[in-house]
Amino acid sequence: MAKDSTLIAQPEFRDAKRDLDEVVRQCGLVVLGKQQRLRLALSCMVAGGHLLIEDIPGVGKTTMAHALACAFGLKYQRIQFTSDLLPADILGAAIFDKKNSEFVFQAGPIFNQLILADEVNRTTPKTQSALLEAMEEQQVTVEGNTHPLPDPFFVIATQNPSHQTGTFPLPESQLDRFLMRLSLGYPDREAERQLLTGEDRRQMLDTLPAVMPPARLLELQRSVIDVHIAEPLLDYVQKLLAFSRADNRFVHGLSPRAGLGLVKAARAWALVDGRSFVIPEDVQSVLTAVVGHRLSLKNDANATSEAVANLLIENVDIL
């Protein structure tokens, strides 16, 4: 216990918690009653991952993305995905310059630090795939030329439930590029009353100051690797992966990339909590968000992410 107390007392981790708590506090002014979801979204960004938010229209998906961009002072761009959107509309294109008789690359909206891919499943798979290289390599290739994207770079995508009209389900390869998937759900009674009687949340976004510069966010991202995860916890992660692959209730098991994402997300969650080490609860806290879009049940395709994660938690012992 003395060792744990020493680790908690390390100034850099106390400072990280203080700074990140301020981000959660500010975002909580416009995204009401969603503290746990905000902390998960924040952990995803600190881990350097991309976030998918799936829910019905009107529950605050876009507002959350914009609030996070404001809090970190990130260059923000919303891209509305529609059925007629083309890859060039996202990435940019080489335009012929008559004056100089050469092609000049005109950068698309992807060249911002935080991209909101709004209703990403309303566009065709061809356009959806335009995000793959950007999300995986932090660069895009147009006309054979590679262009680096800003650092930091995040994609927060929103999608409507797949049963709604006019949606194109994201393929597994695309889903796997998102570190986490969240669902916001309806606000509780108290939060909804504040929404009904308070200031318009979209207008509030215009006045929110940045509470953390992008450089500090990059610093925190580099700190994630310094968060210690003990061998028994790595054993626990491996047992979770092995169970998902061996149990015939799942369509297919978790990939090594999913395991890497789970470890990184758990480290980020610990950092957000101000600790320099991972505990079992950290792994379980991020498990639903990390594995819910990667696992599906053979006999219940509509099972919730919580149900899938609980199946793992209930059947795999920590030690």
C-alpha atoms as a printed R data frame, in Angstrom:
    type eleno elety resid chain resno       x       y       z
1   ATOM     1    CA   MET     A     1   0.000   0.000   0.000
2   ATOM     2    CA   ALA     A     2   2.929   2.324   0.710
3   ATOM     3    CA   LYS     A     3   4.113   1.814  -2.833
4   ATOM     4    CA   ASP     A     4   0.694   2.775  -4.185
5   ATOM     5    CA   SER     A     5   0.619   5.903  -2.025
6   ATOM     6    CA   THR     A     6   3.998   6.956  -3.353
7   ATOM     7    CA   LEU     A     7   2.837   6.482  -6.915
8   ATOM     8    CA   ILE     A     8  -0.324   8.489  -6.340
9   ATOM     9    CA   ALA     A     9   1.723  11.309  -4.833
10  ATOM    10    CA   GLN     A    10   3.886  11.794  -7.918
11  ATOM    11    CA   PRO     A    11   3.412  15.446  -8.941
12  ATOM    12    CA   GLU     A    12   3.121  14.820 -12.686
13  ATOM    13    CA   PHE     A    13   0.151  12.506 -12.188
14  ATOM    14    CA   ARG     A    14  -1.529  14.883  -9.732
15  ATOM    15    CA   ASP     A    15  -1.084  17.644 -12.276
16  ATOM    16    CA   ALA     A    16  -2.538  15.468 -15.025
17  ATOM    17    CA   LYS     A    17  -5.628  14.717 -12.951
18  ATOM    18    CA   ARG     A    18  -6.083  18.404 -12.096
19  ATOM    19    CA   ASP     A    19  -5.837  19.467 -15.745
20  ATOM    20    CA   LEU     A    20  -8.105  16.699 -17.019
21  ATOM    21    CA   ASP     A    21 -10.668  17.293 -14.273
22  ATOM    22    CA   GLU     A    22 -10.896  20.880 -15.508
23  ATOM    23    CA   VAL     A    23 -11.592  19.633 -19.047
24  ATOM    24    CA   VAL     A    24 -14.368  17.368 -17.739
25  ATOM    25    CA   ARG     A    25 -15.783  20.231 -15.665
26  ATOM    26    CA   GLN     A    26 -15.925  22.600 -18.619
27  ATOM    27    CA   CYS     A    27 -17.357  20.063 -21.046
28  ATOM    28    CA   GLY     A    28 -19.905  19.171 -18.373
29  ATOM    29    CA   LEU     A    29 -21.321  22.692 -18.626
30  ATOM    30    CA   VAL     A    30 -22.727  21.878 -22.064
31  ATOM    31    CA   VAL     A    31 -22.938  18.064 -21.981
32  ATOM    32    CA   LEU     A    32 -25.118  17.651 -18.926
33  ATOM    33    CA   GLY     A    33 -25.290  14.549 -16.752
34  ATOM    34    CA   LYS     A    34 -22.724  12.539 -18.744
35  ATOM    35    CA   GLN     A    35 -19.622  12.620 -16.533
36  ATOM    36    CA   GLN     A    36 -18.759   8.940 -17.072
37  ATOM    37    CA   ARG     A    37 -19.137   9.275 -20.847
38  ATOM    38    CA   LEU     A    38 -17.003  12.411 -20.845
39  ATOM    39    CA   ARG     A    39 -14.252  10.639 -18.910
40  ATOM    40    CA   LEU     A    40 -14.317   7.749 -21.356
41  ATOM    41    CA   ALA     A    41 -14.121  10.148 -24.312
42  ATOM    42    CA   LEU     A    42 -11.280  11.974 -22.616
43  ATOM    43    CA   SER     A    43  -9.451   8.698 -21.946
44  ATOM    44    CA   CYS     A    44  -9.848   7.803 -25.606
45  ATOM    45    CA   MET     A    45  -8.221  11.084 -26.665
46  ATOM    46    CA   VAL     A    46  -5.433  10.821 -24.082
47  ATOM    47    CA   ALA     A    47  -4.747   7.315 -25.418
48  ATOM    48    CA   GLY     A    48  -4.462   8.801 -28.914
49  ATOM    49    CA   GLY     A    49  -7.466   6.857 -30.170
50  ATOM    50    CA   HIS     A    50 -10.496   7.683 -32.287
51  ATOM    51    CA   LEU     A    51 -14.031   7.667 -30.910
52  ATOM    52    CA   LEU     A    52 -17.329   6.416 -32.342
53  ATOM    53    CA   ILE     A    53 -20.558   7.673 -30.759
54  ATOM    54    CA   GLU     A    54 -23.660   5.717 -31.731
55  ATOM    55    CA   ASP     A    55 -27.089   6.934 -30.718
56  ATOM    56    CA   ILE     A    56 -30.332   8.400 -31.987
57  ATOM    57    CA   PRO     A    57 -30.292  12.009 -33.267
58  ATOM    58    CA   GLY     A    58 -30.635  14.814 -30.745
59  ATOM    59    CA   VAL     A    59 -28.920  13.434 -27.629
60  ATOM    60    CA   GLY     A    60 -25.765  15.580 -27.798
61  ATOM    61    CA   LYS     A    61 -23.252  13.646 -29.900
62  ATOM    62    CA   THR     A    62 -22.152  16.665 -31.938
63  ATOM    63    CA   THR     A    63 -22.172  18.901 -28.868
64  ATOM    64    CA   MET     A    64 -19.789  16.566 -27.021
65  ATOM    65    CA   ALA     A    65 -17.309  16.523 -29.911
66  ATOM    66    CA   HIS     A    66 -17.378  20.306 -30.236
67  ATOM    67    CA   ALA     A    67 -17.016  20.795 -26.469
68  ATOM    68    CA   LEU     A    68 -13.909  18.595 -26.382
69  ATOM    69    CA   ALA     A    69 -12.395  20.526 -29.290
70  ATOM    70    CA   CYS     A    70 -13.051  23.817 -27.478
71  ATOM    71    CA   ALA     A    71 -11.604  22.574 -24.182
72  ATOM    72    CA   PHE     A    72  -8.325  21.537 -25.836
73  ATOM    73    CA   GLY     A    73  -8.136  24.498 -28.206
74  ATOM    74    CA   LEU     A    74  -8.084  22.151 -31.205
75  ATOM    75    CA   LYS     A    75  -8.770  23.174 -34.783
76  ATOM    76    CA   TYR     A    76 -12.193  21.646 -35.340
77  ATOM    77    CA   GLN     A    77 -14.064  20.699 -38.488
78  ATOM    78    CA   ARG     A    78 -17.451  19.066 -38.808
79  ATOM    79    CA   ILE     A    79 -18.010  16.995 -41.963
80  ATOM    80    CA   GLN     A    80 -21.609  16.029 -42.672
81  ATOM    81    CA   PHE     A    81 -21.583  12.569 -44.242
82  ATOM    82    CA   THR     A    82 -24.283  12.107 -46.867
83  ATOM    83    CA   SER     A    83 -24.962   9.549 -49.594
84  ATOM    84    CA   ASP     A    84 -23.449  11.800 -52.284
85  ATOM    85    CA   LEU     A    85 -20.257  12.694 -50.396
86  ATOM    86    CA   LEU     A    86 -17.059  11.751 -52.282
87  ATOM    87    CA   PRO     A    87 -13.593  10.892 -50.880
88  ATOM    88    CA   ALA     A    88 -12.181  14.064 -52.475
89  ATOM    89    CA   ASP     A    89 -14.691  16.110 -50.481
90  ATOM    90    CA   ILE     A    90 -12.935  14.875 -47.331
91  ATOM    91    CA   LEU     A    91  -9.299  14.511 -48.346
92  ATOM    92    CA   GLY     A    92  -8.911  17.239 -50.956
93  ATOM    93    CA   ALA     A    93  -7.783  17.031 -54.562
94  ATOM    94    CA   ALA     A    94  -5.053  18.104 -56.968
95  ATOM    95    CA   ILE     A    95  -6.331  21.107 -58.944
96  ATOM    96    CA   PHE     A    96  -4.654  22.261 -62.164
97  ATOM    97    CA   ASP     A    97  -3.151  25.726 -61.837
98  ATOM    98    CA   LYS     A    98  -3.276  27.295 -65.310
99  ATOM    99    CA   LYS     A    99  -0.943  30.127 -64.345
100 ATOM   100    CA   ASN     A   100   1.918  27.818 -63.376
101 ATOM   101    CA   SER     A   101   0.831  24.868 -65.563
102 ATOM   102    CA   GLU     A   102   0.962  22.419 -62.687
103 ATOM   103    CA   PHE     A   103  -1.313  20.534 -60.335
104 ATOM   104    CA   VAL     A   104  -1.614  22.027 -56.853
105 ATOM   105    CA   PHE     A   105  -3.013  20.081 -53.915
106 ATOM   106    CA   GLN     A   106  -6.012  21.714 -52.265
107 ATOM   107    CA   ALA     A   107  -6.338  20.287 -48.769
108 ATOM   108    CA   GLY     A   108  -9.737  19.011 -47.693
109 ATOM   109    CA   PRO     A   109 -11.410  19.396 -44.287
110 ATOM   110    CA   ILE     A   110  -9.573  16.306 -42.953
111 ATOM   111    CA   PHE     A   111  -6.572  18.597 -42.347
112 ATOM   112    CA   ASN     A   112  -7.755  19.714 -38.925
113 ATOM   113    CA   GLN     A   113  -6.887  18.481 -35.445
114 ATOM   114    CA   LEU     A   114 -10.335  17.183 -34.509
115 ATOM   115    CA   ILE     A   115 -12.696  15.934 -37.196
116 ATOM   116    CA   LEU     A   116 -16.338  15.298 -36.456
117 ATOM   117    CA   ALA     A   117 -17.482  12.731 -39.025
118 ATOM   118    CA   ASP     A   118 -21.172  13.364 -38.463
119 ATOM   119    CA   GLU     A   119 -23.550  10.488 -39.315
120 ATOM   120    CA   VAL     A   120 -20.665   8.535 -40.822
121 ATOM   121    CA   ASN     A   121 -22.901   5.589 -41.692
122 ATOM   122    CA   ARG     A   122 -25.088   7.675 -44.015
123 ATOM   123    CA   THR     A   123 -22.407   7.692 -46.706
124 ATOM   124    CA   THR     A   124 -21.237   4.873 -48.976
125 ATOM   125    CA   PRO     A   125 -18.500   2.395 -48.009
126 ATOM   126    CA   LYS     A   126 -16.173   3.951 -50.607
127 ATOM   127    CA   THR     A   127 -16.335   7.314 -48.857
128 ATOM   128    CA   GLN     A   128 -16.182   5.736 -45.404
129 ATOM   129    CA   SER     A   129 -12.917   4.077 -46.395
130 ATOM   130    CA   ALA     A   130 -11.375   7.493 -47.147
131 ATOM   131    CA   LEU     A   131 -10.906   7.808 -43.383
132 ATOM   132    CA   LEU     A   132  -8.950   4.561 -42.981
133 ATOM   133    CA   GLU     A   133  -5.461   5.792 -43.839
134 ATOM   134    CA   ALA     A   134  -5.999   9.029 -41.929
135 ATOM   135    CA   MET     A   135  -7.045   7.186 -38.776
136 ATOM   136    CA   GLU     A   136  -4.345   4.517 -38.973
137 ATOM   137    CA   GLU     A   137  -1.335   6.418 -40.323
138 ATOM   138    CA   GLN     A   138  -2.164  10.078 -39.557
139 ATOM   139    CA   GLN     A   139  -1.626  10.899 -43.224
140 ATOM   140    CA   VAL     A   140  -3.528  10.814 -46.509
141 ATOM   141    CA   THR     A   141  -2.412   9.876 -49.991
142 ATOM   142    CA   VAL     A   142  -3.876  11.764 -52.947
143 ATOM   143    CA   GLU     A   143  -2.717  11.298 -56.544
144 ATOM   144    CA   GLY     A   144   0.239   9.253 -55.305
145 ATOM   145    CA   ASN     A   145   1.465  11.991 -52.945
146 ATOM   146    CA   THR     A   146   1.417  11.569 -49.164
147 ATOM   147    CA   HIS     A   147   0.389  14.480 -46.962
148 ATOM   148    CA   PRO     A   148   0.835  14.413 -43.156
149 ATOM   149    CA   LEU     A   149  -2.065  15.373 -40.923
150 ATOM   150    CA   PRO     A   150  -1.834  17.686 -37.892
151 ATOM   151    CA   ASP     A   151  -0.616  16.450 -34.526
152 ATOM   152    CA   PRO     A   152  -2.666  15.789 -32.477
153 ATOM   153    CA   PHE     A   153  -5.271  14.336 -34.816
154 ATOM   154    CA   PHE     A   154  -8.574  12.775 -33.785
155 ATOM   155    CA   VAL     A   155 -11.666  11.503 -35.524
156 ATOM   156    CA   ILE     A   156 -14.884  11.541 -33.535
157 ATOM   157    CA   ALA     A   157 -17.532   9.887 -35.673
158 ATOM   158    CA   THR     A   158 -21.230   9.741 -34.928
159 ATOM   159    CA   GLN     A   159 -23.610   7.214 -36.375
160 ATOM   160    CA   ASN     A   160 -27.310   6.573 -36.162
161 ATOM   161    CA   PRO     A   161 -28.586   3.130 -35.170
162 ATOM   162    CA   SER     A   162 -28.253   0.712 -38.091
163 ATOM   163    CA   HIS     A   163 -32.004   0.030 -38.210
164 ATOM   164    CA   GLN     A   164 -32.721   3.620 -39.238
165 ATOM   165    CA   THR     A   165 -33.429   4.413 -42.883
166 ATOM   166    CA   GLY     A   166 -30.572   5.299 -45.224
167 ATOM   167    CA   THR     A   167 -27.624   3.849 -43.323
168 ATOM   168    CA   PHE     A   168 -24.617   1.883 -44.609
169 ATOM   169    CA   PRO     A   169 -23.186  -0.266 -41.792
170 ATOM   170    CA   LEU     A   170 -19.497   0.339 -41.113
171 ATOM   171    CA   PRO     A   171 -17.365  -2.666 -42.086
172 ATOM   172    CA   GLU     A   172 -15.418  -4.457 -39.359
173 ATOM   173    CA   SER     A   173 -12.103  -3.072 -40.618
174 ATOM   174    CA   GLN     A   174 -13.436   0.468 -40.215
175 ATOM   175    CA   LEU     A   175 -14.945  -0.203 -36.796
176 ATOM   176    CA   ASP     A   176 -11.645  -1.643 -35.586
177 ATOM   177    CA   ARG     A   177  -9.929   1.722 -36.168
178 ATOM   178    CA   PHE     A   178 -12.047   3.269 -33.421
179 ATOM   179    CA   LEU     A   179 -10.510   2.694 -30.017
180 ATOM   180    CA   MET     A   180 -13.861   3.189 -28.284
181 ATOM   181    CA   ARG     A   181 -17.555   3.281 -29.052
182 ATOM   182    CA   LEU     A   182 -19.954   5.105 -26.750
183 ATOM   183    CA   SER     A   183 -23.677   5.639 -26.495
184 ATOM   184    CA   LEU     A   184 -24.870   8.767 -24.692
185 ATOM   185    CA   GLY     A   185 -28.480   7.824 -24.016
186 ATOM   186    CA   TYR     A   186 -31.207  10.117 -22.747
187 ATOM   187    CA   PRO     A   187 -30.371  12.652 -20.018
188 ATOM   188    CA   ASP     A   188 -31.667  12.067 -16.512
189 ATOM   189    CA   ARG     A   189 -34.552  14.173 -15.222
190 ATOM   190    CA   GLU     A   190 -32.413  16.828 -13.533
191 ATOM   191    CA   ALA     A   191 -30.096  17.270 -16.533
192 ATOM   192    CA   GLU     A   192 -33.030  17.466 -18.917
193 ATOM   193    CA   ARG     A   193 -34.695  20.163 -16.796
194 ATOM   194    CA   GLN     A   194 -31.471  22.199 -16.983
195 ATOM   195    CA   LEU     A   195 -31.494  21.789 -20.757
196 ATOM   196    CA   LEU     A   196 -35.107  22.908 -20.997
197 ATOM   197    CA   THR     A   197 -34.727  25.970 -18.807
198 ATOM   198    CA   GLY     A   198 -31.105  27.004 -19.390
199 ATOM   199    CA   GLU     A   199 -29.079  28.697 -22.102
200 ATOM   200    CA   ASP     A   200 -28.838  27.077 -25.536
201 ATOM   201    CA   ARG     A   201 -25.887  24.678 -25.375
202 ATOM   202    CA   ARG     A   202 -24.757  25.393 -28.952
203 ATOM   203    CA   GLN     A   203 -24.524  29.098 -28.119
204 ATOM   204    CA   MET     A   204 -22.525  28.295 -24.997
205 ATOM   205    CA   LEU     A   205 -19.928  26.501 -27.137
206 ATOM   206    CA   ASP     A   206 -19.046  29.792 -28.805
207 ATOM   207    CA   THR     A   207 -17.947  31.260 -25.484
208 ATOM   208    CA   LEU     A   208 -16.065  28.310 -23.994
209 ATOM   209    CA   PRO     A   209 -12.347  29.080 -23.564
210 ATOM   210    CA   ALA     A   210  -9.608  26.493 -24.029
211 ATOM   211    CA   VAL     A   211  -8.520  25.106 -20.657
212 ATOM   212    CA   MET     A   212  -5.659  22.999 -22.008
213 ATOM   213    CA   PRO     A   213  -3.447  23.749 -25.030
214 ATOM   214    CA   PRO     A   214  -2.829  21.051 -27.665
215 ATOM   215    CA   ALA     A   215   0.817  20.849 -26.571
216 ATOM   216    CA   ARG     A   216  -0.277  19.758 -23.079
217 ATOM   217    CA   LEU     A   217  -2.541  17.118 -24.583
218 ATOM   218    CA   LEU     A   218   0.411  15.740 -26.580
219 ATOM   219    CA   GLU     A   219   2.442  15.670 -23.369
220 ATOM   220    CA   LEU     A   220  -0.254  13.648 -21.622
221 ATOM   221    CA   GLN     A   221  -0.433  11.251 -24.562
222 ATOM   222    CA   ARG     A   222   3.290  10.605 -24.196
223 ATOM   223    CA   SER     A   223   2.778  10.014 -20.460
224 ATOM   224    CA   VAL     A   224   0.336   7.147 -21.042
225 ATOM   225    CA   ILE     A   225   3.160   4.726 -21.828
226 ATOM   226    CA   ASP     A   226   4.691   5.535 -18.409
227 ATOM   227    CA   VAL     A   227   1.595   4.292 -16.580
228 ATOM   228    CA   HIS     A   228   2.622   0.938 -15.127
229 ATOM   229    CA   ILE     A   229   0.604  -2.191 -15.803
230 ATOM   230    CA   ALA     A   230   1.669  -5.228 -13.770
231 ATOM   231    CA   GLU     A   231   2.193  -8.701 -15.187
232 ATOM   232    CA   PRO     A   232  -0.917 -10.171 -13.486
233 ATOM   233    CA   LEU     A   233  -3.044  -7.521 -15.201
234 ATOM   234    CA   LEU     A   234  -1.479  -8.323 -18.556
235 ATOM   235    CA   ASP     A   235  -2.372 -11.956 -17.804
236 ATOM   236    CA   TYR     A   236  -5.957 -10.808 -17.156
237 ATOM   237    CA   VAL     A   237  -6.098  -8.988 -20.493
238 ATOM   238    CA   GLN     A   238  -4.771 -12.063 -22.283
239 ATOM   239    CA   LYS     A   239  -7.364 -14.251 -20.574
240 ATOM   240    CA   LEU     A   240 -10.095 -11.890 -21.767
241 ATOM   241    CA   LEU     A   241  -8.770 -12.149 -25.319
242 ATOM   242    CA   ALA     A   242  -8.453 -15.932 -25.110
243 ATOM   243    CA   PHE     A   243 -11.986 -16.366 -23.758
244 ATOM   244    CA   SER     A   244 -13.461 -14.297 -26.586
245 ATOM   245    CA   ARG     A   245 -11.668 -16.500 -29.122
246 ATOM   246    CA   ALA     A   246 -12.520 -19.835 -27.530
247 ATOM   247    CA   ASP     A   247 -16.142 -19.302 -26.529
248 ATOM   248    CA   ASN     A   248 -18.474 -20.329 -29.357
249 ATOM   249    CA   ARG     A   249 -21.077 -17.749 -28.366
250 ATOM   250    CA   PHE     A   250 -19.047 -15.081 -30.160
251 ATOM   251    CA   VAL     A   251 -18.966 -14.712 -33.942
252 ATOM   252    CA   HIS     A   252 -15.207 -14.206 -33.742
253 ATOM   253    CA   GLY     A   253 -12.715 -13.300 -31.030
254 ATOM   254    CA   LEU     A   254 -10.837 -10.145 -30.174
255 ATOM   255    CA   SER     A   255  -7.807  -9.329 -32.310
256 ATOM   256    CA   PRO     A   256  -4.322  -8.437 -31.035
257 ATOM   257    CA   ARG     A   257  -5.123  -4.818 -31.975
258 ATOM   258    CA   ALA     A   258  -8.099  -4.973 -29.620
259 ATOM   259    CA   GLY     A   259  -5.793  -6.215 -26.850
260 ATOM   260    CA   LEU     A   260  -3.359  -3.360 -27.467
261 ATOM   261    CA   GLY     A   261  -6.258  -0.917 -27.421
262 ATOM   262    CA   LEU     A   262  -7.586  -2.328 -24.145
263 ATOM   263    CA   VAL     A   263  -4.196  -1.932 -22.446
264 ATOM   264    CA   LYS     A   264  -3.720   1.601 -23.747
265 ATOM   265    CA   ALA     A   265  -7.255   2.626 -22.796
266 ATOM   266    CA   ALA     A   266  -6.803   1.210 -19.266
267 ATOM   267    CA   ARG     A   267  -3.555   3.148 -18.881
268 ATOM   268    CA   ALA     A   268  -5.261   6.334 -20.076
269 ATOM   269    CA   TRP     A   269  -8.173   5.773 -17.664
270 ATOM   270    CA   ALA     A   270  -5.659   5.431 -14.802
271 ATOM   271    CA   LEU     A   271  -3.939   8.652 -15.911
272 ATOM   272    CA   VAL     A   272  -7.263  10.500 -15.997
273 ATOM   273    CA   ASP     A   273  -7.765   9.261 -12.419
274 ATOM   274    CA   GLY     A   274  -4.333  10.622 -11.430
275 ATOM   275    CA   ARG     A   275  -2.574   7.277 -10.978
276 ATOM   276    CA   SER     A   276   0.705   6.008 -12.408
277 ATOM   277    CA   PHE     A   277  -0.424   2.370 -12.338
278 ATOM   278    CA   VAL     A   278  -3.333   0.323 -13.641
279 ATOM   279    CA   ILE     A   279  -5.733  -1.558 -11.383
280 ATOM   280    CA   PRO     A   280  -8.246  -4.241 -12.447
281 ATOM   281    CA   GLU     A   281 -11.127  -1.751 -12.239
282 ATOM   282    CA   ASP     A   282  -9.431   0.355 -14.925
283 ATOM   283    CA   VAL     A   283  -9.537  -2.536 -17.388
284 ATOM   284    CA   GLN     A   284 -13.171  -3.244 -16.548
285 ATOM   285    CA   SER     A   285 -14.128   0.458 -16.722
286 ATOM   286    CA   VAL     A   286 -13.022   0.754 -20.353
287 ATOM   287    CA   LEU     A   287 -13.907  -2.795 -21.437
288 ATOM   288    CA   THR     A   288 -17.431  -2.050 -22.686
289 ATOM   289    CA   ALA     A   289 -16.296   0.912 -24.787
290 ATOM   290    CA   VAL     A   290 -13.309  -0.956 -26.250
291 ATOM   291    CA   VAL     A   291 -14.835  -4.357 -27.073
292 ATOM   292    CA   GLY     A   292 -18.529  -3.578 -27.608
293 ATOM   293    CA   HIS     A   293 -18.102  -2.775 -31.320
294 ATOM   294    CA   ARG     A   294 -15.599  -5.563 -31.898
295 ATOM   295    CA   LEU     A   295 -17.566  -8.503 -30.518
296 ATOM   296    CA   SER     A   296 -20.986  -9.824 -31.445
297 ATOM   297    CA   LEU     A   297 -22.983 -12.824 -30.286
298 ATOM   298    CA   LYS     A   298 -24.040 -15.544 -32.722
299 ATOM   299    CA   ASN     A   299 -27.504 -15.961 -31.254
300 ATOM   300    CA   ASP     A   300 -28.182 -12.335 -30.339
301 ATOM   301    CA   ALA     A   301 -26.963  -9.862 -32.932
302 ATOM   302    CA   ASN     A   302 -28.719  -7.041 -31.076
303 ATOM   303    CA   ALA     A   303 -27.020  -7.655 -27.730
304 ATOM   304    CA   THR     A   304 -25.839  -4.428 -26.105
305 ATOM   305    CA   SER     A   305 -22.171  -3.593 -25.616
306 ATOM   306    CA   GLU     A   306 -22.750  -3.842 -21.867
307 ATOM   307    CA   ALA     A   307 -24.113  -7.376 -22.213
308 ATOM   308    CA   VAL     A   308 -21.125  -8.460 -24.304
309 ATOM   309    CA   ALA     A   309 -18.613  -6.954 -21.876
310 ATOM   310    CA   ASN     A   310 -20.411  -8.428 -18.864
311 ATOM   311    CA   LEU     A   311 -20.149 -11.858 -20.452
312 ATOM   312    CA   LEU     A   312 -16.378 -11.464 -20.451
313 ATOM   313    CA   ILE     A   313 -16.204 -10.036 -16.940
314 ATOM   314    CA   GLU     A   314 -18.407 -12.754 -15.451
315 ATOM   315    CA   ASN     A   315 -16.485 -15.625 -17.039
316 ATOM   316    CA   VAL     A   316 -12.875 -14.492 -16.691
317 ATOM   317    CA   ASP     A   317 -11.264 -14.344 -13.245
318 ATOM   318    CA   ILE     A   318  -8.984 -11.388 -12.535
319 ATOM   319    CA   LEU     A   319  -6.321 -13.519 -10.838
